[in-house]
């Protein structure tokens, strides 16, 4: 059995970005939600890294599954580390993958390393750095998959929301590579629409995965952008997203055009942090 604490335990610690807490899942022996500043940030099952509690993370994993033939190793750049939910998933489902995780909060990295240790694998490296600075240091066409899941508190920093940032992703992404972005937003979805327009200015082929109520602007939630130099596998993604135990939808082509109608491409001057959740969001 891998190392790490039991789910009966609850622990908190001060990290660079505030207070980190591990909340046990009473239904699973060694599974925890990592909470930062009161906001659930990651879910990790130490015994089964393929079990993903958060719906947006399952959607990201579906895109990972379709990024290449099954079990083929990938080169992955994760911008935002948290509890390393997706890196653990990739390591379990695609052995031999080379993964680089970038997390700005060094104290959080040490907390997760100590309390939720990830598998010892020289191909899985965690670096404490700013996501954009790390991205800009990468070689051209060096990754099959780039994942952007960065939050300061409950908001994505502005410098990771611009077209200049998206162009850096396009530069380091392999020709057949996939870019995944976790976007959090609520009605009227102005931030999400701007992010889709901005990503598409750098990577024209894209689709959007989300819950229907979020897409219709009825509640705050997560939307996942899937983009690349080539068309995403939309039919297969659509089937998987619709078949999830919390079904979602994939928006593409004309519907995606209508979704982003009137949204402006965001640059470094106009970029803003993502929309914060409503005060009552985490109480539900």
N, C-alpha and C positions, 0 to 999 in steps of 0.2 A: 504494500500500500504506500502510495506517495506521501511525503511529509506534508505538514500543514495542520492547522488547528481543527478541533472538532466543532460541529455546528451547535453544540450546547453553549459554546462560549460566545460572549459579546465583548468587543474591545474597541476602544477609541484611542486616537493619538492626534497630537498636533502635527500638521504637515505645513509645507510652505504656503499652501493656498487656503488654510483654515483648519478645520477639524475633520478628520477621516474616521469613519466608524464602520465596523463590520457587523451586519445584522444577520443572524443565522436564519436559514430556511428550515423551519421545524419539520417539513415534510421530506427533506433530503438530508442524508447523514452528514455530509461535509460541503454544504453549499451556503454561500453568503452573498448578500448585496453589499457592495461598497457604496457608502453614502458620504458625499463631500459637501460640507456646509449645509446639511439638511436635504440635499438633492441626491436621489439614487443615481449612481454613476455607472456602475458595472455589476454584473451578476456572474459569479464564478462557482462552478461545481468542481471541486478538486478530484472527485472520483469519476466524473464524466464530463470532460471539456466540450463534448458535442451537445450537451444540454444547454440551451440558451433561453433564458426566461424572458428577456426583453424582446418584444415583437420586432423592433427595428433591427436588432442584432440578428435575429433569425433571417430577416430579409437580406441583410448584408451577407450572411452565410450562404444563402441561396445563390447570390451572385458569385460568391467565391467558388461554389460547387460547379458553376457553369463557365468559369473563367478559362478552363482548360480541361482536357480529358481527365476522367477520374484518377486520383492518386498521383497525377503528374506533379512533381515539385514545382513550386512557384517562387519567384523573387518578389517579396512583399515589403513595402514601406508603410508602416503604421504611424500616422501623425496623430498623437494622443495615445497614451498608454492605459491609464486607469488601472483596472484589475487584470488587463491583458486577456480579456475574454476572447476576442477574435484571434489573436496570435496563438492561444492555446488550441482553438478550434482548427486552425490551419495546420498546426503541428500534428494534431491527432488524425486529421483526414487526408493530409498530403505530406507524409513523412519525407524528410530530406529537403523541405522548403527552406530557403534562406530568408530570414525575416529580420528586419531592423525596426525597432520600436523607438519612437521619439516622444519623451515625456518631459515637460518643463519643470515639474515639481519633483526635485530630487528626494525630499523627505518622503513623499508618497511612494516613490519607487522602492525605497528601503523598507517602508511599512509593508507593501505588498510582497516584496521579496521575503520578508521575515514571516509574515502571517499567512500568505497565500502563495507559497513558492511555486514557480513554474518549472516545468521539466528542464533538467540540465541538458542543454543542447548548444554546442558551439555555433550552430547556424541561427540561433535566436539570440540577438543582441539587443540590449536596452541602453539607450543613450539619453542622458539628461541634457536637453537643449531646447531652444525655441523651435517650433515646428517649421516656420518659414526659413529660418537660417539653415536648418538641417537640410531642407528640401533644396535650397539654392546651392548647396555644396555637392549635390548628387550629380553623377555623370548622366549624359544624354542617354535616353532609351535603356535605362538600367533596371527597370522594374516591370514585372508583369502585372502587378496590382499595387495601387496606391490607395490608402484608406485615410480619409480625413474625418476624425471624430474627436475634435478638440473643444473643450469647454473650460472657461474660467468662471467658476461658480456654475451658473446654469446658462451661460451665454458664450457663443463662439466669438473669439476676439476679432476685431475689425480687420486686422492686417492679414487674416486668413480668409477674408471674404471678397477679395478684389480680383479683377481679371488678371492683374499682374501675377498674383499667386496662382491662379488657374493655369496661366501660360507656363509657369514653372513646372506644374504637374504634367502638362502636356509634353514638355521637353524631356522629362525623366521617364515618361511612360513608354513602354515598348510599343511597336506598331499594332500588335494585337492585344495590348494591355487594357485593363479595366480600372477606372477611377470610381471610387465609392465615397459619397459625402453624406454624413448625417446632418440634417438640417432640422432644427427645432423651431416651430413657429405656431402662431394661432391666428384667428380671424383678424384682418382680412387676407392673411398670407402674403403680405407685400414683401417681406424679407425672403420667403421661400421662392416667390416668383422672380425676384431679382437675382437670387442665387442660381436658379436654373438658367436664366438668360446669360449670366456671367460665365458659368461653366461652359455653356454652349458656344460662347464667343471664342473659347480656346479649344474645345473638343465638341465638334458639331453634332456628333452622334450621341444621343442621350435619351433616357427615359426616367420616369419618376415612380417610386414605389411608396405607397402610404395606405393608411386606413381611409375608407370612404368618408367617414365623418370629418376627418382632418382635411381631406381634399375639398370637401364642400364648405370648409370654413366654419364648422360647427363646434369645434373644440381645438384646444392646443394639443400638439403632439409632434411626433417625429416623421420626417419625410426623408427618403433615401434617394439621392441622385445616382444614377448609373451612367457613366459616360466613357467615351474612348475615341480613338482615331477611326475605329470601325464600328458598325452597328452592334449594339448589345443583343444578346439572344432573347429577344422580346417574347416570342411565343412560349419558350420554355420557362422563362421567368414568370410570365403571366399565369401559367398553370401552377407553378409552385406557390406563388404568392396567394392565389385564390384557394389553394388547398391547405394552407396553414390552419392551425387550430384557432388562430385569430385572423380570419381572412382579410386580405388587402387587395389593392388594385394596382395595375401598372398603367401609367399614362404615357402615351407616345404619339408621334406623328401629329395629325391635325389637332387632337385633343391637347397635346402638350403645347402646341402653338397658341391655342385659345387660352390655356392656363397662363401663359407668360405674356399675353397680349398687353402691350403698353408698358411692360417692365423694362427698366433701363439697365444696361450693363454697368456694374459697379466698379469704380477704379479706386486706387489708393487714397485719393483725395476725398471721395464721397462715401467710402466704406464705413459701415457702422457695425457694432456688435449685434448678434442675433437678438430677436425679441425675447425678453424674459418671460418665464411662465407666470400665469396669474397667481396671486398670493395663496389661493386655496388649492392650487394644483396638486401639491404633494400630500394633501390631507385626504385625498380620495383613494 
